[in-house]
Amino acid sequence: MACESGRAVAVVSNNAERVVQLYLTRHGLDDRTGPVFARTSHDAALLKPSPHLIDKTVQALNADPAAQPCSSTSLLGFGTKKRSP
């Protein structure tokens, strides 16, 4: 894995940082990831698919954007509750 090879691993999300940190902790991933770049504004224009959060991440990691792998995943089932009809 990237974190085991010494490469930086960041999390980019349209969710609030607190929610992302909670998810990472709950699933034992908080010690395997680096910074979290998440929604800080109600301005939807700054959310993915806008490159805003990715750009912030690349700058913070001082990374070459052309050489960085990027993966997109949905975390299904997190925070869901079965609702009563």
C-alpha positions in Angstrom: 0.0 0.0 0.0 1.1 3.6 -0.6 1.2 4.5 3.1 3.5 1.5 3.8 5.9 2.5 1.1 6.3 5.9 2.5 4.2 7.7 0.0 1.7 10.3 1.2 -2.0 9.3 1.3 -4.6 12.1 1.5 -8.3 11.9 1.6 -10.4 14.3 -0.5 -14.1 14.4 0.2 -17.2 16.5 -0.4 -18.2 15.6 3.1 -17.3 17.6 6.2 -13.9 16.8 7.6 -15.3 15.7 11.0 -17.4 13.0 9.3 -14.5 11.8 7.2 -12.3 11.5 10.3 -15.0 9.6 12.1 -15.3 7.2 9.3 -11.5 6.7 9.1 -11.3 6.1 12.8 -14.3 3.7 12.9 -12.8 1.6 10.2 -9.2 1.6 11.5 -7.9 3.7 8.7 -7.0 6.9 10.6 -3.4 5.8 11.1 -3.0 4.8 7.4 -3.9 8.2 5.9 -2.6 11.7 5.9 -4.4 14.9 5.7 -8.1 15.2 4.9 -9.2 17.8 2.5 -13.0 18.3 2.8 -15.8 20.7 2.4 -15.3 23.9 4.4 -17.8 26.0 2.6 -21.5 25.9 1.5 -20.3 26.9 -2.0 -21.2 23.9 -4.2 -18.9 25.3 -6.9 -15.9 24.2 -4.7 -17.0 20.6 -4.5 -16.0 17.7 -6.7 -16.1 17.4 -9.7 -14.5 20.9 -9.3 -10.7 20.4 -9.1 -10.6 22.8 -6.1 -10.1 20.2 -3.3 -7.7 18.1 -5.5 -5.6 21.3 -6.2 -5.5 22.1 -2.5 -4.3 18.5 -1.8 -1.6 18.5 -4.4 -0.3 21.9 -3.2 -0.3 20.8 0.5 1.6 17.6 -0.4 4.0 19.6 -2.6 3.2 16.9 -5.2 3.6 16.8 -9.0 -0.1 16.6 -10.2 0.9 14.7 -13.4 2.6 11.9 -11.4 -0.1 11.4 -8.8 -2.6 8.5 -8.9 -6.1 9.5 -7.9 -8.8 7.1 -6.9 -12.5 7.9 -6.5 -14.6 5.8 -4.3 -18.0 6.1 -2.6 -18.3 5.0 1.0 -21.6 3.1 0.8 -23.6 2.5 3.9 -21.8 5.0 6.2 -24.2 6.9 8.4 -27.3 5.2 7.0 -30.2 4.3 9.2 -33.2 2.3 8.2 -36.2 4.6 8.4 -39.5 3.7 9.6 -42.3 4.1 7.0 
